[in-house]
Amino acid sequence: MTEQRSASGPQHYLPGMSLHWLLPIYDPFSRLVGAGRVHQQLLDRAEIRPGQRVLEIGCGTGNLLRALGRRQPDVDAIGIDPDQAALRLARRKAARAKLAIRYEVGFAGDLSLPDASVDRVLSAFMLHHLDADERTRALREIRRVLRPDGQLHIVDIDGAAPGHGNGRLHSDPRVAASRPERVLAALTEAGLTGGAENGRSRGRLGRLSSFVFYRAGRAGRDPVAPPA
């Protein structure tokens, strides 16, 4: 799922398949490109432990947190997304799986959680949809809600990969902003520490589904968030 904020204040978002009426094919398309395997790789890197609070931004239809629940049911899992139709699907799937996952309407740039209240923040295939201003707000909000020594784990497209960074897509500033060096710079600018690539993967569409994993944290010695 994706989201943006207009200059005048009201929040708007771009659905996960770009158009609301395409939501029914979101899950089949995710399976086609191999998103489930990439989700598992992201969870491997996050090393989530029992009792931790985990927030996913842009949770869509809930596939990542459902995978987490199967692995580690003893976590406090929260997913936010601006798309209420996607959240209804996520809640139904969690209920069928008997998983206690909370799904809430929300935007990554305006989180309703208290300061220093989350152990892990997860983001899968969402960051590249944000424009520069919203990405900055989102990363600063993530830093605010992370507990000291908490961690952010991201998987997103590689904006420098052939098919993403070349040709017609090259003119899209959001894709250009997904080049790894620019993502790492954005993490640092938001006040997150230890930002680094944490591996790479490919889906089933070859060069058009080239993904990069990132991790960053909030240092325990630095409790004050940077000014917005």
C-alpha positions in Angstrom: 0.0 0.0 0.0 1.1 3.5 -0.6 0.3 7.0 0.6 0.8 10.7 0.1 -0.1 13.9 1.8 -1.3 16.9 -0.1 0.3 20.3 0.4 -3.0 21.7 1.8 -3.1 19.1 4.6 -5.7 16.4 3.7 -4.1 13.0 3.3 -4.5 11.0 0.1 -3.0 7.6 -0.9 -2.3 5.5 -3.9 -3.7 1.9 -3.5 -1.3 -1.0 -3.7 -2.3 -1.8 -7.3 -2.6 1.9 -8.2 -6.4 1.6 -8.7 -9.0 0.7 -6.1 -10.8 -1.7 -8.4 -7.7 -3.8 -8.8 -7.6 -4.7 -5.1 -9.0 -8.2 -5.8 -5.9 -9.2 -7.7 -3.4 -7.7 -5.2 -2.9 -11.0 -3.4 -2.7 -13.2 -6.6 -0.2 -10.7 -8.0 1.9 -10.8 -4.8 2.0 -14.6 -5.0 3.0 -14.3 -8.7 6.0 -12.1 -8.1 7.2 -14.2 -5.1 6.4 -11.6 -2.4 5.8 -14.4 0.2 9.4 -15.6 0.0 10.7 -12.0 0.3 8.5 -11.5 3.4 10.1 -14.5 5.0 13.6 -13.1 4.2 12.6 -9.8 5.8 11.4 -11.6 8.9 14.6 -13.6 9.1 16.5 -10.3 9.2 14.2 -8.7 11.8 14.9 -11.4 14.4 11.6 -10.7 16.3 11.3 -12.1 19.7 8.3 -13.1 21.9 6.8 -10.2 23.7 8.0 -7.5 21.3 5.7 -4.9 19.7 6.0 -4.9 15.9 4.5 -2.2 13.6 4.1 -2.6 9.9 3.6 0.5 7.9 1.6 0.1 4.7 0.4 -3.3 5.7 -2.0 -3.7 2.8 -4.0 -7.0 3.0 -1.9 -8.2 5.9 0.3 -10.9 4.3 3.6 -9.9 6.1 2.1 -9.8 9.6 0.2 -13.0 9.0 3.5 -14.7 8.1 5.0 -13.2 11.3 2.0 -14.5 13.3 2.6 -18.0 12.0 6.2 -17.8 13.1 5.9 -16.0 16.3 2.3 -15.7 17.7 3.5 -14.2 21.0 4.1 -10.6 19.7 2.0 -7.5 19.8 1.5 -7.0 16.0 0.0 -3.8 14.6 -0.5 -3.0 10.9 -1.4 0.4 9.5 -2.6 1.4 6.1 -4.8 4.1 4.6 -6.8 1.7 2.5 -9.9 0.6 4.5 -10.8 -2.0 1.9 -7.4 -3.7 2.2 -7.6 -3.6 5.9 -11.0 -5.4 5.9 -9.3 -8.2 3.9 -6.4 -8.2 6.3 -8.7 -8.5 9.3 -10.7 -11.4 7.7 -7.5 -13.3 7.0 -6.2 -12.8 10.5 -9.5 -14.0 12.0 -9.5 -17.1 9.8 -5.9 -17.9 10.9 -6.9 -17.1 14.6 -4.1 -14.5 14.9 -4.5 -11.5 17.2 -3.2 -8.8 14.8 -4.5 -5.2 15.1 -5.1 -3.4 11.8 -5.7 0.3 11.9 -6.3 3.1 9.4 -3.2 5.3 9.4 -0.4 7.0 7.5 3.3 6.4 8.1 3.9 10.1 8.3 1.5 10.6 11.2 1.6 7.6 13.5 -0.8 7.5 16.5 1.6 5.5 18.7 3.4 6.9 21.7 7.1 7.8 21.6 9.5 4.9 22.1 6.8 2.3 22.1 7.8 -0.1 19.3 10.6 -2.7 19.1 10.5 -3.4 15.4 9.1 -1.4 12.4 8.6 -3.3 9.2 8.1 -2.0 5.7 7.7 -4.1 2.5 7.4 -2.7 -1.0 6.0 0.6 0.2 8.7 3.2 0.7 9.3 3.8 -3.0 5.7 5.1 -3.3 6.3 8.0 -1.0 7.3 11.4 -2.3 10.4 13.0 -0.8 8.5 15.0 1.8 6.3 12.2 3.0 9.2 9.8 3.1 11.1 12.2 5.4 8.0 12.5 7.7 7.5 8.8 7.7 11.1 8.0 8.7 11.1 10.6 11.4 7.9 9.2 12.8 9.4 5.7 12.7 12.4 7.0 14.7 10.1 8.7 17.2 8.1 5.5 17.9 11.1 3.2 18.1 12.3 2.2 21.5 16.0 2.8 22.3 17.8 0.0 20.5 14.7 -0.7 18.4 15.1 -1.5 14.7 13.6 -0.6 11.3 13.6 -3.3 8.6 12.7 -2.4 5.0 12.5 -4.3 1.7 11.9 -2.2 -1.4 12.6 -2.1 -5.1 16.2 -1.4 -6.2 15.8 1.9 -8.0 19.2 1.4 -9.7 18.3 -2.0 -11.2 17.8 -2.3 -14.9 14.1 -2.0 -15.5 13.6 0.2 -12.5 16.3 2.8 -12.9 16.4 2.9 -16.7 14.1 3.8 -19.5 10.6 5.2 -19.0 10.7 4.5 -15.2 13.8 6.6 -14.8 11.8 9.8 -15.0 9.7 8.9 -12.0 11.4 10.7 -9.0 10.1 8.2 -6.5 11.9 5.4 -8.4 15.0 7.5 -8.6 14.8 8.1 -4.8 14.8 4.3 -4.3 18.4 4.0 -5.4 20.2 2.4 -2.4 22.5 5.3 -1.8 19.5 7.7 -1.6 17.6 5.4 0.7 20.6 5.2 3.1 21.0 8.9 3.0 17.3 9.4 3.9 17.6 7.0 6.9 20.6 9.0 8.2 18.8 12.4 7.6 15.9 11.2 9.6 18.2 10.6 12.6 18.2 6.8 12.4 21.5 5.1 13.2 23.4 2.3 11.6 21.6 2.4 8.3 22.9 -0.3 6.0 21.9 -2.6 3.2 21.1 -6.0 4.6 21.0 -8.2 1.5 19.3 -8.4 -1.9 16.7 -10.6 -3.5 14.7 -11.1 -6.7 11.1 -12.0 -7.3 9.9 -14.1 -10.2 9.9 -11.2 -12.7 13.7 -11.0 -13.0 15.1 -7.5 -13.3 11.7 -6.0 -12.8 11.5 -7.4 -9.3 14.9 -6.7 -7.9 14.7 -5.9 -4.2 17.1 -4.5 -1.5 16.8 -5.1 2.3 17.8 -2.3 4.6 18.1 -2.0 8.4 18.5 1.0 10.7 17.9 1.7 14.4 17.4 4.2 17.1 20.5 4.3 19.3 19.8 3.9 23.0 22.1 6.9 23.8 20.1 9.3 21.6 16.5 9.6 22.9 15.6 12.9 21.3 14.1 12.8 17.8 15.3 15.4 15.2 13.1 18.4 14.6 10.3 17.9 12.0 
